[in-house]
Amino acid sequence: MPSENTVHVAIELSASSWLVAVRPPGAEKSRLYRIEGGETTALLALIAELRSRASTKLGRGVDVACCFEAGRDGFWLHRLLTAHGIAAYVLEPTSILVNRRARRAKTDRLDAEGILRVLAAWLAGDRQVCSMVRVPTPEEEDAKRPHREREHLVQEKLRIENRIEALLFTQGIRRRPSLRSWERDVAELRTGDGRALPPLLEAELDRLWRRLVLILELIREVEAERAAALAAAADDRIVQKITALQRIRGIGTNFSTVLVREVLYRSFANRRQLASYVGIAPMPYQSGGMDRDRSISRAGNPRARTTLIQLAWLWLRYQPGSALATWFRERVGRVQGRTRRIAIVAMARRLLIALWRYVETGVLPEGVEIRAEADATA
């Protein structure tokens, strides 16, 4: 997209207002416009006016390239602009190259103008100046909701359970009452010095118990909806990948869904690109005579990375005869601590690549055990 035929537009988004930085074709300085946050009608009218002015001045049609940072607003604005024939880009804010010489000033104007410069450089062919986000389709984005909602519910469940245990621990009680016989167990509890529970503490525990019961019910509801959705779309290519992963012993519904919906639904050119997306690729360090790999980048999908490392630990338990587990034992042996944690990340990278090849080609990783048909559908 030639700069002499393109109106560059950068939008600094905020809740109250949007600051729009514009650079018409051939101009050296940018112009700033402020509109109310969320006023898409005003934004589209402004872009149409800018395009009309540039076309009139140049005597030919011009293109418009618009960019904003990924963040709280999600991707709806990108879809709106694209639907109106505007080339829209979503910039990964942490990928922008910045001057590290001194502390940088921070204003909306500087941010908008900075995004504008980055957009122009990226369109001119400099792909190292930043990274642009691959915007998912509405269907891909919506398919991630169930496992993400379940994750938040599980976190809330653990938080409530820890709160209950902490409250009881302050009274010298080291066991948590059963949810099934909560009222009876709470009535029988005695503090470390032999007293019954104080009434206000008992009331707080009762409210926490009711919240915990509700959270557990919501988790079961989300899991049932997810299972029904997978059964209804059994012929879908993405669902087939999820089902294929569940055939492997040690990979359940949640692990398979997270890995496919977060990572394996995309296309990757090679294994390094795949590992970089998850953030488990080692970072090279070469200076003079020194040439080695540093720790992983952690620049990818954090949810997928956490799930993958958890799966790597479980892989050692459920797939002890696999080539990956053998590779891990040969290099680590009985060593514990930091060395073992570093090795499990390396194994997680190998495991991700092996599972990617499996869902794409159907070739099972070496030595892997497959579940019985009844277990795989459970």
TORKOL-4160 file (C-alpha; in steps of 0.2 Angstrom, whole numbers, padded with zeros to 4 digits, m for minus):
378
<pt num="1" X="0000" Y="0000" Z="0000"/>
<pt num="2" X="0010" Y="0015" Z="m0006"/>
<pt num="3" X="0011" Y="0030" Z="0006"/>
<pt num="4" X="0009" Y="0043" Z="m0008"/>
<pt num="5" X="m0009" Y="0035" Z="m0011"/>
<pt num="6" X="m0014" Y="0031" Z="0007"/>
<pt num="7" X="m0022" Y="0041" Z="0021"/>
<pt num="8" X="m0014" Y="0034" Z="0037"/>
<pt num="9" X="m0025" Y="0034" Z="0052"/>
<pt num="10" X="m0021" Y="0029" Z="0070"/>
<pt num="11" X="m0034" Y="0029" Z="0084"/>
<pt num="12" X="m0029" Y="0030" Z="0103"/>
<pt num="13" X="m0043" Y="0022" Z="0111"/>
<pt num="14" X="m0050" Y="0026" Z="0129"/>
<pt num="15" X="m0066" Y="0025" Z="0138"/>
<pt num="16" X="m0071" Y="0043" Z="0137"/>
<pt num="17" X="m0063" Y="0049" Z="0121"/>
<pt num="18" X="m0054" Y="0043" Z="0105"/>
<pt num="19" X="m0039" Y="0053" Z="0099"/>
<pt num="20" X="m0037" Y="0051" Z="0080"/>
<pt num="21" X="m0020" Y="0055" Z="0072"/>
<pt num="22" X="m0021" Y="0057" Z="0053"/>
<pt num="23" X="m0007" Y="0059" Z="0040"/>
<pt num="24" X="m0013" Y="0063" Z="0022"/>
<pt num="25" X="m0003" Y="0057" Z="0007"/>
<pt num="26" X="0013" Y="0067" Z="0005"/>
<pt num="27" X="0011" Y="0076" Z="0022"/>
<pt num="28" X="0025" Y="0077" Z="0034"/>
<pt num="29" X="0015" Y="0082" Z="0049"/>
<pt num="30" X="0000" Y="0073" Z="0057"/>
<pt num="31" X="m0016" Y="0081" Z="0062"/>
<pt num="32" X="m0026" Y="0077" Z="0077"/>
<pt num="33" X="m0045" Y="0075" Z="0080"/>
<pt num="34" X="m0054" Y="0070" Z="0096"/>
<pt num="35" X="m0071" Y="0062" Z="0096"/>
<pt num="36" X="m0081" Y="0054" Z="0109"/>
<pt num="37" X="m0077" Y="0036" Z="0114"/>
<pt num="38" X="m0087" Y="0024" Z="0105"/>
<pt num="39" X="m0094" Y="0036" Z="0092"/>
<pt num="40" X="m0092" Y="0026" Z="0077"/>
<pt num="41" X="m0103" Y="0037" Z="0066"/>
<pt num="42" X="m0092" Y="0052" Z="0070"/>
<pt num="43" X="m0076" Y="0041" Z="0066"/>
<pt num="44" X="m0083" Y="0035" Z="0049"/>
<pt num="45" X="m0089" Y="0052" Z="0044"/>
<pt num="46" X="m0071" Y="0059" Z="0049"/>
<pt num="47" X="m0063" Y="0045" Z="0038"/>
<pt num="48" X="m0074" Y="0048" Z="0024"/>
<pt num="49" X="m0071" Y="0067" Z="0024"/>
<pt num="50" X="m0052" Y="0064" Z="0025"/>
<pt num="51" X="m0053" Y="0052" Z="0010"/>
<pt num="52" X="m0063" Y="0065" Z="0000"/>
<pt num="53" X="m0051" Y="0079" Z="0004"/>
<pt num="54" X="m0036" Y="0068" Z="m0001"/>
<pt num="55" X="m0044" Y="0062" Z="m0017"/>
<pt num="56" X="m0049" Y="0080" Z="m0022"/>
<pt num="57" X="m0031" Y="0087" Z="m0018"/>
<pt num="58" X="m0023" Y="0073" Z="m0028"/>
<pt num="59" X="m0035" Y="0071" Z="m0042"/>
<pt num="60" X="m0037" Y="0052" Z="m0040"/>
<pt num="61" X="m0044" Y="0039" Z="m0028"/>
<pt num="62" X="m0035" Y="0036" Z="m0012"/>
<pt num="63" X="m0034" Y="0022" Z="0001"/>
<pt num="64" X="m0036" Y="0023" Z="0020"/>
<pt num="65" X="m0026" Y="0012" Z="0032"/>
<pt num="66" X="m0032" Y="0013" Z="0050"/>
<pt num="67" X="m0023" Y="0006" Z="0065"/>
<pt num="68" X="m0026" Y="0004" Z="0084"/>
<pt num="69" X="m0019" Y="m0005" Z="0098"/>
<pt num="70" X="m0026" Y="m0022" Z="0105"/>
<pt num="71" X="m0034" Y="m0020" Z="0122"/>
<pt num="72" X="m0050" Y="m0018" Z="0131"/>
<pt num="73" X="m0060" Y="m0014" Z="0116"/>
<pt num="74" X="m0057" Y="m0031" Z="0108"/>
<pt num="75" X="m0059" Y="m0033" Z="0089"/>
<pt num="76" X="m0077" Y="m0026" Z="0085"/>
<pt num="77" X="m0069" Y="m0009" Z="0079"/>
<pt num="78" X="m0058" Y="m0019" Z="0067"/>
<pt num="79" X="m0073" Y="m0028" Z="0060"/>
<pt num="80" X="m0083" Y="m0012" Z="0058"/>
<pt num="81" X="m0070" Y="m0003" Z="0049"/>
<pt num="82" X="m0067" Y="m0018" Z="0037"/>
<pt num="83" X="m0085" Y="m0019" Z="0034"/>
<pt num="84" X="m0084" Y="m0001" Z="0027"/>
<pt num="85" X="m0070" Y="m0005" Z="0016"/>
<pt num="86" X="m0056" Y="0002" Z="0027"/>
<pt num="87" X="m0040" Y="m0007" Z="0029"/>
<pt num="88" X="m0039" Y="m0010" Z="0047"/>
<pt num="89" X="m0024" Y="m0017" Z="0058"/>
<pt num="90" X="m0023" Y="m0021" Z="0076"/>
<pt num="91" X="m0006" Y="m0018" Z="0084"/>
<pt num="92" X="0002" Y="m0028" Z="0098"/>
<pt num="93" X="0007" Y="m0014" Z="0109"/>
<pt num="94" X="0021" Y="m0023" Z="0118"/>
<pt num="95" X="0029" Y="m0027" Z="0101"/>
<pt num="96" X="0033" Y="m0008" Z="0097"/>
<pt num="97" X="0052" Y="m0004" Z="0096"/>
<pt num="98" X="0055" Y="0010" Z="0108"/>
<pt num="99" X="0070" Y="0021" Z="0113"/>
<pt num="100" X="0077" Y="0014" Z="0129"/>
<pt num="101" X="0089" Y="0029" Z="0132"/>
<pt num="102" X="0078" Y="0037" Z="0145"/>
<pt num="103" X="0061" Y="0037" Z="0153"/>
<pt num="104" X="0048" Y="0041" Z="0140"/>
<pt num="105" X="0034" Y="0054" Z="0141"/>
<pt num="106" X="0017" Y="0047" Z="0140"/>
<pt num="107" X="0002" Y="0057" Z="0133"/>
<pt num="108" X="m0012" Y="0052" Z="0121"/>
<pt num="109" X="m0005" Y="0063" Z="0108"/>
<pt num="110" X="0012" Y="0055" Z="0108"/>
<pt num="111" X="0004" Y="0038" Z="0108"/>
<pt num="112" X="m0007" Y="0042" Z="0093"/>
<pt num="113" X="0007" Y="0049" Z="0083"/>
<pt num="114" X="0019" Y="0035" Z="0088"/>
<pt num="115" X="0006" Y="0022" Z="0082"/>
<pt num="116" X="0004" Y="0032" Z="0066"/>
<pt num="117" X="0023" Y="0031" Z="0063"/>
<pt num="118" X="0023" Y="0013" Z="0066"/>
<pt num="119" X="0009" Y="0010" Z="0054"/>
<pt num="120" X="0017" Y="0019" Z="0040"/>
<pt num="121" X="0034" Y="0010" Z="0043"/>
<pt num="122" X="0025" Y="m0007" Z="0043"/>
<pt num="123" X="0015" Y="m0004" Z="0027"/>
<pt num="124" X="0031" Y="0002" Z="0019"/>
<pt num="125" X="0038" Y="m0016" Z="0022"/>
<pt num="126" X="0047" Y="m0015" Z="0039"/>
<pt num="127" X="0040" Y="m0030" Z="0048"/>
<pt num="128" X="0052" Y="m0029" Z="0062"/>
<pt num="129" X="0045" Y="m0012" Z="0069"/>
<pt num="130" X="0030" Y="m0021" Z="0077"/>
<pt num="131" X="0018" Y="m0036" Z="0077"/>
<pt num="132" X="0001" Y="m0035" Z="0070"/>
<pt num="133" X="m0012" Y="m0046" Z="0078"/>
<pt num="134" X="m0021" Y="m0059" Z="0068"/>
<pt num="135" X="m0039" Y="m0055" Z="0071"/>
<pt num="136" X="m0050" Y="m0070" Z="0074"/>
<pt num="137" X="m0067" Y="m0073" Z="0066"/>
<pt num="138" X="m0082" Y="m0070" Z="0077"/>
<pt num="139" X="m0085" Y="m0088" Z="0077"/>
<pt num="140" X="m0067" Y="m0092" Z="0083"/>
<pt num="141" X="m0068" Y="m0079" Z="0096"/>
<pt num="142" X="m0085" Y="m0085" Z="0103"/>
<pt num="143" X="m0079" Y="m0103" Z="0103"/>
<pt num="144" X="m0066" Y="m0099" Z="0116"/>
<pt num="145" X="m0079" Y="m0093" Z="0129"/>
<pt num="146" X="m0083" Y="m0109" Z="0137"/>
<pt num="147" X="m0066" Y="m0115" Z="0142"/>
<pt num="148" X="m0061" Y="m0097" Z="0147"/>
<pt num="149" X="m0077" Y="m0095" Z="0158"/>
<pt num="150" X="m0073" Y="m0112" Z="0166"/>
<pt num="151" X="m0056" Y="m0106" Z="0170"/>
<pt num="152" X="m0062" Y="m0091" Z="0179"/>
<pt num="153" X="m0075" Y="m0101" Z="0188"/>
<pt num="154" X="m0062" Y="m0113" Z="0194"/>
<pt num="155" X="m0051" Y="m0099" Z="0200"/>
<pt num="156" X="m0066" Y="m0092" Z="0210"/>
<pt num="157" X="m0070" Y="m0109" Z="0217"/>
<pt num="158" X="m0052" Y="m0111" Z="0223"/>
<pt num="159" X="m0052" Y="m0093" Z="0230"/>
<pt num="160" X="m0068" Y="m0097" Z="0240"/>
<pt num="161" X="m0061" Y="m0114" Z="0247"/>
<pt num="162" X="m0045" Y="m0105" Z="0252"/>
<pt num="163" X="m0055" Y="m0092" Z="0261"/>
<pt num="164" X="m0065" Y="m0105" Z="0270"/>
<pt num="165" X="m0050" Y="m0114" Z="0276"/>
<pt num="166" X="m0041" Y="m0098" Z="0281"/>
<pt num="167" X="m0056" Y="m0093" Z="0292"/>
<pt num="168" X="m0057" Y="m0110" Z="0300"/>
<pt num="169" X="m0038" Y="m0110" Z="0303"/>
<pt num="170" X="m0039" Y="m0094" Z="0313"/>
<pt num="171" X="m0050" Y="m0104" Z="0325"/>
<pt num="172" X="m0038" Y="m0119" Z="0326"/>
<pt num="173" X="m0048" Y="m0130" Z="0314"/>
<pt num="174" X="m0038" Y="m0139" Z="0301"/>
<pt num="175" X="m0052" Y="m0148" Z="0292"/>
<pt num="176" X="m0065" Y="m0141" Z="0280"/>
<pt num="177" X="m0083" Y="m0147" Z="0282"/>
<pt num="178" X="m0090" Y="m0158" Z="0268"/>
<pt num="179" X="m0101" Y="m0148" Z="0256"/>
<pt num="180" X="m0114" Y="m0162" Z="0256"/>
<pt num="181" X="m0116" Y="m0162" Z="0275"/>
<pt num="182" X="m0111" Y="m0144" Z="0278"/>
<pt num="183" X="m0124" Y="m0139" Z="0291"/>
<pt num="184" X="m0121" Y="m0154" Z="0302"/>
<pt num="185" X="m0102" Y="m0153" Z="0301"/>
<pt num="186" X="m0102" Y="m0134" Z="0305"/>
<pt num="187" X="m0113" Y="m0137" Z="0320"/>
<pt num="188" X="m0101" Y="m0150" Z="0327"/>
<pt num="189" X="m0085" Y="m0140" Z="0324"/>
<pt num="190" X="m0076" Y="m0134" Z="0339"/>
<pt num="191" X="m0062" Y="m0121" Z="0340"/>
<pt num="192" X="m0044" Y="m0126" Z="0346"/>
<pt num="193" X="m0049" Y="m0120" Z="0363"/>
<pt num="194" X="m0065" Y="m0130" Z="0364"/>
<pt num="195" X="m0078" Y="m0116" Z="0360"/>
<pt num="196" X="m0092" Y="m0117" Z="0347"/>
<pt num="197" X="m0090" Y="m0106" Z="0331"/>
<pt num="198" X="m0094" Y="m0088" Z="0334"/>
<pt num="199" X="m0111" Y="m0084" Z="0326"/>
<pt num="200" X="m0105" Y="m0070" Z="0314"/>
<pt num="201" X="m0091" Y="m0082" Z="0308"/>
<pt num="202" X="m0103" Y="m0096" Z="0306"/>
<pt num="203" X="m0115" Y="m0084" Z="0296"/>
<pt num="204" X="m0100" Y="m0079" Z="0285"/>
<pt num="205" X="m0095" Y="m0097" Z="0282"/>
<pt num="206" X="m0113" Y="m0101" Z="0277"/>
<pt num="207" X="m0113" Y="m0087" Z="0264"/>
<pt num="208" X="m0096" Y="m0094" Z="0257"/>
<pt num="209" X="m0103" Y="m0111" Z="0257"/>
<pt num="210" X="m0119" Y="m0106" Z="0246"/>
<pt num="211" X="m0107" Y="m0096" Z="0234"/>
<pt num="212" X="m0096" Y="m0112" Z="0232"/>
<pt num="213" X="m0111" Y="m0123" Z="0229"/>
<pt num="214" X="m0117" Y="m0110" Z="0215"/>
<pt num="215" X="m0100" Y="m0110" Z="0207"/>
<pt num="216" X="m0099" Y="m0129" Z="0206"/>
<pt num="217" X="m0116" Y="m0129" Z="0198"/>
<pt num="218" X="m0111" Y="m0116" Z="0185"/>
<pt num="219" X="m0095" Y="m0126" Z="0181"/>
<pt num="220" X="m0106" Y="m0142" Z="0178"/>
<pt num="221" X="m0117" Y="m0131" Z="0167"/>
<pt num="222" X="m0103" Y="m0124" Z="0157"/>
<pt num="223" X="m0095" Y="m0142" Z="0155"/>
<pt num="224" X="m0112" Y="m0149" Z="0149"/>
<pt num="225" X="m0115" Y="m0135" Z="0136"/>
<pt num="226" X="m0097" Y="m0138" Z="0130"/>
<pt num="227" X="m0100" Y="m0156" Z="0128"/>
<pt num="228" X="m0116" Y="m0153" Z="0119"/>
<pt num="229" X="m0108" Y="m0141" Z="0107"/>
<pt num="230" X="m0094" Y="m0153" Z="0103"/>
<pt num="231" X="m0107" Y="m0167" Z="0100"/>
<pt num="232" X="m0118" Y="m0156" Z="0088"/>
<pt num="233" X="m0103" Y="m0151" Z="0078"/>
<pt num="234" X="m0094" Y="m0168" Z="0076"/>
<pt num="235" X="m0090" Y="m0165" Z="0058"/>
<pt num="236" X="m0082" Y="m0149" Z="0061"/>
<pt num="237" X="m0063" Y="m0149" Z="0057"/>
<pt num="238" X="m0059" Y="m0140" Z="0074"/>
<pt num="239" X="m0070" Y="m0152" Z="0084"/>
<pt num="240" X="m0061" Y="m0167" Z="0075"/>
<pt num="241" X="m0045" Y="m0161" Z="0082"/>
<pt num="242" X="m0052" Y="m0160" Z="0099"/>
<pt num="243" X="m0059" Y="m0177" Z="0098"/>
<pt num="244" X="m0042" Y="m0184" Z="0091"/>
<pt num="245" X="m0032" Y="m0177" Z="0106"/>
<pt num="246" X="m0045" Y="m0185" Z="0118"/>
<pt num="247" X="m0040" Y="m0202" Z="0111"/>
<pt num="248" X="m0023" Y="m0200" Z="0119"/>
<pt num="249" X="m0022" Y="m0206" Z="0137"/>
<pt num="250" X="m0019" Y="m0192" Z="0149"/>
<pt num="251" X="m0027" Y="m0178" Z="0138"/>
<pt num="252" X="m0045" Y="m0174" Z="0144"/>
<pt num="253" X="m0059" Y="m0163" Z="0138"/>
<pt num="254" X="m0052" Y="m0147" Z="0145"/>
<pt num="255" X="m0034" Y="m0149" Z="0140"/>
<pt num="256" X="m0039" Y="m0154" Z="0122"/>
<pt num="257" X="m0051" Y="m0140" Z="0121"/>
<pt num="258" X="m0039" Y="m0126" Z="0127"/>
<pt num="259" X="m0025" Y="m0132" Z="0116"/>
<pt num="260" X="m0036" Y="m0133" Z="0100"/>
<pt num="261" X="m0046" Y="m0117" Z="0103"/>
<pt num="262" X="m0031" Y="m0107" Z="0108"/>
<pt num="263" X="m0017" Y="m0113" Z="0097"/>
<pt num="264" X="m0021" Y="m0128" Z="0085"/>
<pt num="265" X="m0035" Y="m0120" Z="0076"/>
<pt num="266" X="m0023" Y="m0109" Z="0067"/>
<pt num="267" X="m0011" Y="m0113" Z="0053"/>
<pt num="268" X="0008" Y="m0113" Z="0057"/>
<pt num="269" X="0022" Y="m0114" Z="0044"/>
<pt num="270" X="0034" Y="m0123" Z="0055"/>
<pt num="271" X="0038" Y="m0129" Z="0072"/>
<pt num="272" X="0047" Y="m0113" Z="0078"/>
<pt num="273" X="0033" Y="m0102" Z="0073"/>
<pt num="274" X="0021" Y="m0113" Z="0083"/>
<pt num="275" X="0032" Y="m0113" Z="0098"/>
<pt num="276" X="0034" Y="m0094" Z="0097"/>
<pt num="277" X="0016" Y="m0092" Z="0097"/>
<pt num="278" X="0014" Y="m0101" Z="0113"/>
<pt num="279" X="0030" Y="m0092" Z="0120"/>
<pt num="280" X="0040" Y="m0107" Z="0124"/>
<pt num="281" X="0054" Y="m0105" Z="0111"/>
<pt num="282" X="0071" Y="m0101" Z="0118"/>
<pt num="283" X="0078" Y="m0084" Z="0114"/>
<pt num="284" X="0095" Y="m0084" Z="0105"/>
<pt num="285" X="0110" Y="m0073" Z="0113"/>
<pt num="286" X="0125" Y="m0071" Z="0102"/>
<pt num="287" X="0138" Y="m0058" Z="0106"/>
<pt num="288" X="0156" Y="m0059" Z="0100"/>
<pt num="289" X="0162" Y="m0077" Z="0104"/>
<pt num="290" X="0147" Y="m0081" Z="0115"/>
<pt num="291" X="0132" Y="m0090" Z="0106"/>
<pt num="292" X="0119" Y="m0098" Z="0117"/>
<pt num="293" X="0100" Y="m0099" Z="0120"/>
<pt num="294" X="0093" Y="m0090" Z="0134"/>
<pt num="295" X="0076" Y="m0094" Z="0143"/>
<pt num="296" X="0060" Y="m0094" Z="0134"/>
<pt num="297" X="0052" Y="m0078" Z="0127"/>
<pt num="298" X="0035" Y="m0079" Z="0136"/>
<pt num="299" X="0028" Y="m0068" Z="0123"/>
<pt num="300" X="0015" Y="m0079" Z="0117"/>
<pt num="301" X="m0002" Y="m0085" Z="0123"/>
<pt num="302" X="m0001" Y="m0087" Z="0142"/>
<pt num="303" X="m0016" Y="m0098" Z="0144"/>
<pt num="304" X="m0010" Y="m0110" Z="0131"/>
<pt num="305" X="0008" Y="m0110" Z="0139"/>
<pt num="306" X="0001" Y="m0114" Z="0156"/>
<pt num="307" X="m0010" Y="m0128" Z="0150"/>
<pt num="308" X="0004" Y="m0135" Z="0140"/>
<pt num="309" X="0016" Y="m0136" Z="0155"/>
<pt num="310" X="0003" Y="m0144" Z="0166"/>
<pt num="311" X="0000" Y="m0157" Z="0152"/>
<pt num="312" X="0019" Y="m0160" Z="0151"/>
<pt num="313" X="0019" Y="m0165" Z="0170"/>
<pt num="314" X="0004" Y="m0176" Z="0167"/>
<pt num="315" X="0012" Y="m0184" Z="0152"/>
<pt num="316" X="0026" Y="m0191" Z="0163"/>
<pt num="317" X="0013" Y="m0200" Z="0173"/>
<pt num="318" X="0001" Y="m0206" Z="0160"/>
<pt num="319" X="0013" Y="m0209" Z="0146"/>
<pt num="320" X="0028" Y="m0216" Z="0154"/>
<pt num="321" X="0033" Y="m0227" Z="0140"/>
<pt num="322" X="0032" Y="m0213" Z="0126"/>
<pt num="323" X="0048" Y="m0207" Z="0118"/>
<pt num="324" X="0045" Y="m0189" Z="0126"/>
<pt num="325" X="0045" Y="m0196" Z="0143"/>
<pt num="326" X="0060" Y="m0207" Z="0140"/>
<pt num="327" X="0069" Y="m0191" Z="0133"/>
<pt num="328" X="0065" Y="m0182" Z="0149"/>
<pt num="329" X="0071" Y="m0196" Z="0161"/>
<pt num="330" X="0087" Y="m0198" Z="0152"/>
<pt num="331" X="0092" Y="m0180" Z="0153"/>
<pt num="332" X="0085" Y="m0176" Z="0171"/>
<pt num="333" X="0085" Y="m0193" Z="0180"/>
<pt num="334" X="0081" Y="m0190" Z="0198"/>
<pt num="335" X="0087" Y="m0172" Z="0198"/>
<pt num="336" X="0075" Y="m0160" Z="0207"/>
<pt num="337" X="0072" Y="m0141" Z="0208"/>
<pt num="338" X="0076" Y="m0128" Z="0195"/>
<pt num="339" X="0084" Y="m0141" Z="0182"/>
<pt num="340" X="0069" Y="m0151" Z="0182"/>
<pt num="341" X="0057" Y="m0136" Z="0179"/>
<pt num="342" X="0068" Y="m0130" Z="0165"/>
<pt num="343" X="0068" Y="m0148" Z="0157"/>
<pt num="344" X="0049" Y="m0149" Z="0158"/>
<pt num="345" X="0047" Y="m0133" Z="0148"/>
<pt num="346" X="0059" Y="m0140" Z="0135"/>
<pt num="347" X="0048" Y="m0156" Z="0135"/>
<pt num="348" X="0032" Y="m0145" Z="0134"/>
<pt num="349" X="0039" Y="m0138" Z="0118"/>
<pt num="350" X="0042" Y="m0155" Z="0110"/>
<pt num="351" X="0025" Y="m0161" Z="0116"/>
<pt num="352" X="0017" Y="m0146" Z="0107"/>
<pt num="353" X="0025" Y="m0150" Z="0091"/>
<pt num="354" X="0021" Y="m0168" Z="0092"/>
<pt num="355" X="0003" Y="m0165" Z="0096"/>
<pt num="356" X="0002" Y="m0152" Z="0081"/>
<pt num="357" X="0009" Y="m0165" Z="0069"/>
<pt num="358" X="m0003" Y="m0178" Z="0076"/>
<pt num="359" X="m0019" Y="m0167" Z="0073"/>
<pt num="360" X="m0013" Y="m0161" Z="0056"/>
<pt num="361" X="m0007" Y="m0178" Z="0049"/>
<pt num="362" X="m0014" Y="m0191" Z="0061"/>
<pt num="363" X="0004" Y="m0198" Z="0065"/>
<pt num="364" X="0004" Y="m0202" Z="0083"/>
<pt num="365" X="0020" Y="m0198" Z="0094"/>
<pt num="366" X="0031" Y="m0212" Z="0097"/>
<pt num="367" X="0026" Y="m0224" Z="0111"/>
<pt num="368" X="0010" Y="m0215" Z="0115"/>
<pt num="369" X="m0004" Y="m0225" Z="0123"/>
<pt num="370" X="m0022" Y="m0223" Z="0116"/>
<pt num="371" X="m0037" Y="m0224" Z="0126"/>
<pt num="372" X="m0051" Y="m0237" Z="0124"/>
<pt num="373" X="m0065" Y="m0231" Z="0114"/>
<pt num="374" X="m0077" Y="m0231" Z="0129"/>
<pt num="375" X="m0064" Y="m0220" Z="0139"/>
<pt num="376" X="m0061" Y="m0208" Z="0125"/>
<pt num="377" X="m0080" Y="m0204" Z="0124"/>
<pt num="378" X="m0082" Y="m0203" Z="0143"/>
